[in-house]
């Protein structure tokens, strides 16, 4: 009886059978509309959100027909979807970002898209509104180009055409007529062979070596108030350091900033600030100077307590206690003071973490250094470096006019006599 009921219900099912899935993908943007057809003017049939799993049913160039968890079927652009590996990489990025030290907070004046990768064409999975604060974790510069991505569905190789069954062409019954005799060389061929004749051959194509670097985009890894981490264009960010300090940037971009403590001026508390800045352009390092600002209780404004310029500094800047001795030790142990450390590259190409202590308000002292490792190169190389001269094969010598003429004559006579 139960079997008969199942068969009856199966026979009463209306509509065409569901197409089999050929793959899976996940929604990249915060919100994505699935259209009924490929053109952008097509009516949406469903709306899905970031992370929703979709079944891939059909491919047509870079467009995919997908099925949503609710069963709706429609088309979308492949660039809006993420693979299983992409989702795993995004989760790994979020986990790494959760353990990274904050390099300051930033806001934005407009709606800001947070991307899954440091690339313009990567999906934007969350949006930050104006004046919302986010933690800035690190910076990177990448070429202004589409991020390389593997296709969600591997394209199968084209099948070889089957034999058509057309018989091979039969040989001619009669042989072709003999080839005509080659023409005699010109009477002045000896004069043409002389080296003083002008070389009428086309000049060799100039070796094009474009020294202009490809344009780069600067990106910042941020963590939103909801805990989501991703990449945003750095130029869209405004570091949230107070204006009474930011006014001293002198046209440089503030890369990071930190609080080193507070001092009291009457009824007000004023923060001691540390910042790092960089000049115009995109460099292979994160910042080129750092500066400590203290509040002057006598003049009632911020003043520079310490500054270093012309550096090659790398993130992260760490706020930590630093051991420092002022000609005295407490019970034989160095005294620890509030302080900070930065990682810089010296002229020898090695990186060192310099430590600075603040034994008193507004008093910055160098406390020592030790080797450090910056977390990866911030700038992506656009062009591979040229090979060293010893590894480059020597260029072949240029042919003379007589050698080119002999080679041309041998080619002509070879065609005439079937060589």
C-alpha positions as CSV (number, residue, x, y, z in Angstrom):
1,X,0.0,0.0,0.0
2,X,2.8,2.4,0.9
3,X,4.7,1.7,-2.3
4,X,1.5,2.4,-4.3
5,X,1.1,5.7,-2.5
6,X,4.7,6.8,-3.3
7,X,4.3,5.9,-6.9
8,X,1.0,7.8,-7.1
9,X,2.6,10.9,-5.6
10,X,5.5,10.7,-7.9
11,X,3.2,10.5,-10.9
12,X,1.2,13.5,-9.7
13,X,4.4,15.7,-9.4
14,X,4.0,18.6,-11.8
15,X,6.7,20.6,-13.7
16,X,10.0,19.5,-15.4
17,X,12.5,17.4,-13.5
18,X,15.3,19.3,-11.6
19,X,18.5,19.7,-13.5
20,X,21.5,17.9,-11.9
21,X,24.1,20.0,-10.2
22,X,27.6,20.1,-11.8
23,X,29.3,21.9,-9.0
24,X,28.8,24.2,-6.0
25,X,29.7,27.8,-5.1
26,X,29.1,30.3,-2.4
27,X,27.8,33.9,-2.5
28,X,30.5,36.5,-2.3
29,X,28.7,39.9,-2.0
30,X,26.7,40.9,1.0
31,X,23.6,40.6,-1.1
32,X,23.2,39.1,-4.6
33,X,20.2,39.1,-7.0
34,X,19.8,36.0,-9.1
35,X,18.3,36.9,-12.5
36,X,16.0,34.9,-14.7
37,X,18.3,35.3,-17.7
38,X,21.9,36.5,-18.5
39,X,21.2,40.2,-19.4
40,X,21.3,42.7,-16.5
41,X,17.8,43.9,-17.4
42,X,16.4,40.5,-16.6
43,X,13.9,40.3,-13.7
44,X,15.5,38.9,-10.5
45,X,14.0,35.6,-9.4
46,X,15.7,35.4,-5.9
47,X,18.0,37.3,-3.5
48,X,20.8,35.5,-1.7
49,X,23.3,36.6,1.0
50,X,27.0,36.2,1.6
51,X,28.0,32.6,2.3
52,X,24.8,31.0,0.9
53,X,25.6,27.8,-0.9
54,X,24.5,27.6,-4.5
55,X,24.3,24.6,-6.9
56,X,25.8,25.2,-10.3
57,X,23.7,23.9,-13.1
58,X,25.1,25.3,-16.3
59,X,27.9,27.5,-17.6
60,X,28.0,30.0,-20.4
61,X,31.3,31.8,-20.6
62,X,31.6,33.7,-17.3
63,X,27.9,33.4,-16.4
64,X,26.5,30.5,-14.4
65,X,23.0,29.2,-14.0
66,X,22.6,28.3,-10.3
67,X,20.0,27.0,-7.9
68,X,19.5,28.7,-4.5
69,X,18.8,26.8,-1.2
70,X,15.1,27.7,-1.7
71,X,15.1,26.0,-5.1
72,X,15.0,29.1,-7.3
73,X,17.1,28.8,-10.5
74,X,18.6,31.7,-12.4
75,X,21.8,33.3,-13.7
76,X,24.7,35.3,-12.1
77,X,28.2,36.4,-12.9
78,X,31.0,34.0,-11.9
79,X,32.9,36.9,-10.4
80,X,30.3,37.2,-7.6
81,X,30.8,33.7,-6.4
82,X,33.4,32.0,-4.2
83,X,34.7,28.5,-4.3
84,X,35.1,26.2,-1.3
85,X,38.8,27.1,-1.2
86,X,38.0,30.9,-1.3
87,X,35.6,30.5,1.7
88,X,38.3,28.6,3.6
89,X,40.9,31.3,2.8
90,X,38.4,34.0,4.0
91,X,37.9,32.2,7.3
92,X,41.6,31.8,7.7
93,X,42.1,35.5,7.0
94,X,39.5,36.3,9.7
95,X,41.3,34.0,12.2
96,X,44.7,35.6,11.5
97,X,43.2,39.1,11.7
98,X,41.7,38.3,15.1
99,X,45.2,37.8,16.5
100,X,46.9,40.8,14.8
101,X,47.7,43.9,16.9
102,X,45.5,47.0,16.0
103,X,47.4,49.8,14.4
104,X,44.7,52.4,15.0
105,X,41.1,53.0,14.1
106,X,39.7,54.6,11.0
107,X,36.4,56.0,9.7
108,X,35.0,56.8,6.2
109,X,32.9,59.6,4.8
110,X,30.9,57.3,2.4
111,X,29.7,53.8,2.2
112,X,32.8,51.6,2.1
113,X,32.9,48.1,0.5
114,X,35.0,45.5,2.3
115,X,36.4,43.0,-0.2
116,X,37.5,39.4,0.2
117,X,40.8,40.1,-1.5
118,X,43.0,43.1,-2.1
119,X,41.7,43.5,-5.6
120,X,39.0,45.7,-7.1
121,X,37.1,42.9,-8.8
122,X,37.0,40.7,-5.8
123,X,33.5,40.3,-4.1
124,X,32.5,42.8,-1.5
125,X,30.9,40.8,1.3
126,X,30.1,43.6,3.8
127,X,29.6,47.4,3.7
128,X,30.7,49.9,6.3
129,X,28.6,53.1,6.7
130,X,29.8,56.7,7.1
131,X,31.5,57.5,10.4
132,X,31.5,53.9,11.5
133,X,34.8,53.0,13.1
134,X,36.9,50.0,12.2
135,X,40.3,48.6,13.3
136,X,43.2,49.0,10.9
137,X,45.5,46.0,11.0
138,X,48.0,46.2,8.2
139,X,48.6,47.6,4.7
140,X,49.5,46.2,1.3
141,X,50.0,47.4,-2.2
142,X,48.9,45.4,-5.2
143,X,48.9,45.9,-9.0
144,X,45.7,47.4,-10.3
145,X,44.5,44.2,-12.1
146,X,42.0,41.4,-11.6
147,X,43.1,38.9,-9.0
148,X,43.9,35.5,-10.7
149,X,41.2,33.0,-9.9
150,X,40.6,29.4,-10.8
151,X,37.3,28.7,-12.6
152,X,34.6,27.3,-10.5
153,X,33.9,24.6,-13.1
154,X,36.8,23.1,-15.0
155,X,36.2,23.3,-18.7
156,X,36.4,19.9,-20.3
157,X,38.7,19.6,-23.3
158,X,37.2,19.7,-26.7
159,X,36.5,16.3,-28.2
160,X,38.3,15.4,-31.4
161,X,36.1,15.4,-34.5
162,X,35.1,11.9,-35.6
163,X,36.1,10.7,-39.0
164,X,33.7,11.9,-41.6
165,X,34.1,8.8,-43.8
166,X,35.2,10.8,-46.9
167,X,37.7,8.7,-48.8
168,X,41.2,10.1,-49.2
169,X,41.9,12.0,-52.4
170,X,43.3,9.8,-55.1
171,X,46.7,10.5,-56.8
172,X,46.6,12.2,-60.2
173,X,46.6,9.8,-63.1
174,X,49.1,11.8,-65.0
175,X,52.2,13.4,-63.4
176,X,52.4,17.2,-63.3
177,X,54.4,19.1,-65.9
178,X,58.1,19.7,-65.1
179,X,59.0,22.9,-63.3
180,X,60.4,25.7,-65.5
181,X,64.1,26.5,-65.5
182,X,65.1,29.1,-62.9
183,X,66.0,32.5,-64.2
184,X,69.6,33.5,-64.6
185,X,71.1,35.9,-62.0
186,X,71.2,39.6,-62.9
187,X,74.2,40.7,-65.0
188,X,75.3,43.1,-62.2
189,X,75.1,40.5,-59.4
190,X,78.8,41.1,-58.5
191,X,78.2,44.8,-58.0
192,X,75.1,44.0,-55.9
193,X,77.3,41.8,-53.7
194,X,79.7,44.6,-52.8
195,X,79.5,45.8,-49.2
196,X,79.3,49.5,-50.0
197,X,75.7,49.1,-51.2
198,X,73.2,50.6,-48.8
199,X,71.3,48.0,-46.7
200,X,67.7,48.4,-47.7
201,X,66.5,45.8,-45.3
202,X,64.0,47.0,-42.6
203,X,65.7,48.1,-39.4
204,X,65.5,45.7,-36.5
205,X,62.6,46.2,-34.2
206,X,63.6,48.2,-31.1
207,X,63.9,46.3,-27.9
208,X,61.0,47.7,-25.9
209,X,61.7,47.8,-22.2
210,X,59.0,49.6,-20.3
211,X,60.5,51.0,-17.2
212,X,57.2,52.6,-16.1
213,X,55.8,50.5,-13.2
214,X,52.2,49.3,-13.3
215,X,49.8,51.4,-11.2
216,X,49.4,50.1,-7.7
217,X,46.4,50.3,-5.3
218,X,47.0,50.6,-1.6
219,X,44.8,48.4,0.5
220,X,44.2,48.1,4.3
221,X,43.2,45.0,6.2
222,X,40.4,46.1,8.6
223,X,38.2,44.5,11.2
224,X,34.7,45.9,11.5
225,X,32.7,46.5,14.7
226,X,30.9,43.2,14.0
227,X,34.2,41.3,13.9
228,X,34.4,40.7,10.1
229,X,37.8,41.2,8.5
230,X,38.5,42.1,4.9
231,X,40.3,44.6,2.6
232,X,39.4,48.2,1.8
233,X,41.0,50.9,-0.4
234,X,43.3,52.8,1.9
235,X,42.5,56.2,0.3
236,X,38.9,55.8,1.4
237,X,40.0,55.7,5.1
238,X,40.4,58.6,7.5
239,X,42.5,57.7,10.6
240,X,40.5,58.6,13.7
241,X,43.3,60.5,15.6
242,X,42.0,63.8,17.0
243,X,42.3,66.8,14.7
244,X,44.4,68.8,17.2
245,X,47.2,66.2,16.5
246,X,46.3,65.3,12.9
247,X,46.9,68.9,11.8
248,X,50.6,68.4,12.2
249,X,50.8,65.7,9.4
250,X,52.1,68.3,7.0
251,X,50.7,66.5,4.0
252,X,51.9,63.1,4.9
253,X,49.6,60.1,5.3
254,X,49.1,58.8,8.8
255,X,49.7,55.1,8.7
256,X,49.1,54.2,12.3
257,X,48.6,55.8,15.7
258,X,48.7,54.8,19.4
259,X,48.0,56.1,22.9
260,X,51.0,56.1,25.2
261,X,49.3,57.4,28.3
262,X,47.6,60.5,29.6
263,X,48.5,63.7,31.4
264,X,46.1,66.0,33.4
265,X,45.8,69.7,32.6
266,X,43.4,71.1,35.0
267,X,40.1,69.3,34.6
268,X,41.1,67.8,31.3
269,X,42.9,64.6,30.4
270,X,45.2,64.8,27.4
271,X,46.6,61.7,25.6
272,X,50.3,61.2,24.7
273,X,50.2,60.1,21.0
274,X,52.6,58.1,18.8
275,X,52.0,58.0,15.1
276,X,53.8,56.7,12.0
277,X,53.5,58.5,8.6
278,X,54.7,58.1,5.0
279,X,55.1,60.6,2.3
280,X,53.6,60.6,-1.2
281,X,53.9,57.6,-3.4
282,X,53.9,53.8,-2.8
283,X,56.9,52.3,-1.2
284,X,58.0,48.8,-0.3
285,X,57.8,49.7,3.4
286,X,55.0,50.8,5.6
287,X,56.2,54.2,7.0
288,X,59.2,56.5,6.8
289,X,58.9,58.4,10.1
290,X,57.4,58.3,13.5
291,X,56.7,61.0,16.1
292,X,55.6,61.3,19.7
293,X,53.3,64.1,20.8
294,X,52.9,65.3,24.3
295,X,50.6,67.9,25.8
296,X,52.3,71.0,27.1
297,X,50.8,72.0,30.4
298,X,52.5,75.4,30.2
299,X,51.5,76.3,26.6
300,X,48.3,74.1,26.5
301,X,48.9,72.6,23.1
302,X,50.6,69.5,21.6
303,X,54.3,69.5,21.1
304,X,56.8,67.1,19.5
305,X,58.7,65.1,22.2
306,X,60.5,62.8,19.8
307,X,60.8,62.3,16.0
308,X,62.8,60.2,13.6
309,X,62.7,60.6,9.8
310,X,64.0,58.9,6.7
311,X,63.3,55.4,7.9
312,X,62.2,52.2,6.3
313,X,59.7,50.9,8.8
314,X,57.5,47.8,8.8
315,X,54.3,47.0,10.6
316,X,53.4,46.1,13.3
317,X,54.2,48.8,15.8
318,X,54.0,47.3,19.3
319,X,52.9,49.0,22.5
320,X,54.7,47.2,25.3
321,X,56.7,47.6,28.5
322,X,60.4,48.1,27.8
323,X,63.4,47.5,30.0
324,X,65.5,50.6,30.5
325,X,68.3,51.5,32.9
326,X,69.0,55.1,34.0
327,X,72.3,54.3,35.8
328,X,70.4,52.5,38.5
329,X,68.8,49.2,39.0
330,X,66.2,48.1,41.4
331,X,67.4,44.9,43.3
332,X,69.7,44.1,40.4
333,X,67.0,44.0,37.8
334,X,66.4,46.5,35.0
335,X,63.4,48.7,35.4
336,X,60.5,48.3,33.1
337,X,58.8,51.4,31.7
338,X,55.8,51.9,29.4
339,X,57.1,52.1,25.8
340,X,56.9,50.9,22.2
341,X,58.9,49.2,19.6
342,X,59.2,49.5,15.8
343,X,60.7,47.3,13.1
344,X,63.1,49.2,10.7
345,X,65.4,48.2,7.9
346,X,69.0,49.4,8.1
347,X,71.4,50.1,5.3
348,X,72.8,46.6,5.5
349,X,69.3,45.3,4.5
350,X,68.7,43.6,7.8
351,X,65.6,44.4,10.0
352,X,65.9,45.4,13.6
353,X,63.2,46.1,16.2
354,X,64.1,49.2,18.1
355,X,62.7,49.7,21.6
356,X,61.9,53.1,23.2
357,X,61.0,53.6,26.8
358,X,59.0,56.5,28.5
359,X,60.5,56.8,32.0
360,X,58.5,60.0,32.5
361,X,55.8,61.9,30.7
362,X,57.2,63.4,27.5
363,X,60.6,61.7,28.0
364,X,61.4,59.2,25.2
365,X,64.6,57.2,25.5
366,X,66.1,54.6,23.1
367,X,66.3,51.3,25.0
368,X,68.0,48.9,22.6
369,X,67.3,46.8,19.5
370,X,67.3,43.2,18.3
371,X,66.7,41.5,15.0
372,X,63.1,41.3,13.8
373,X,61.1,39.9,10.9
374,X,58.4,41.9,9.2
375,X,55.3,39.8,8.2
376,X,55.8,39.5,4.5
377,X,56.6,42.0,1.8
378,X,53.8,44.6,1.5
379,X,54.3,45.4,-2.2
380,X,53.6,42.8,-4.8
381,X,56.3,42.6,-7.5
382,X,54.8,43.5,-10.9
383,X,57.7,42.5,-13.2
384,X,60.3,39.8,-12.7
385,X,63.9,41.1,-12.2
386,X,66.2,40.9,-15.1
387,X,68.7,38.1,-15.2
388,X,72.3,38.9,-14.2
389,X,74.7,39.6,-17.1
390,X,76.6,36.3,-16.3
391,X,73.4,34.3,-16.8
392,X,72.4,36.0,-20.0
393,X,73.3,34.2,-23.3
394,X,75.4,36.4,-25.6
395,X,73.5,37.9,-28.5
396,X,74.4,36.3,-31.9
397,X,76.5,38.5,-34.3
398,X,74.6,40.5,-36.9
399,X,74.6,39.1,-40.4
400,X,76.3,41.0,-43.2
401,X,74.6,41.9,-46.4
402,X,76.5,39.3,-48.4
403,X,75.5,36.6,-45.9
404,X,71.8,37.6,-46.2
405,X,72.0,37.6,-50.0
406,X,73.6,34.1,-50.1
407,X,71.0,32.7,-47.8
408,X,68.2,34.2,-49.9
409,X,69.7,32.8,-53.1
410,X,70.0,29.3,-51.6
411,X,66.4,29.5,-50.5
412,X,65.3,30.4,-54.1
413,X,67.4,27.7,-55.8
414,X,66.2,25.2,-53.3
415,X,62.6,25.8,-54.2
416,X,63.4,25.6,-57.9
417,X,65.2,22.2,-57.7
418,X,63.1,20.7,-54.9
419,X,65.9,20.8,-52.3
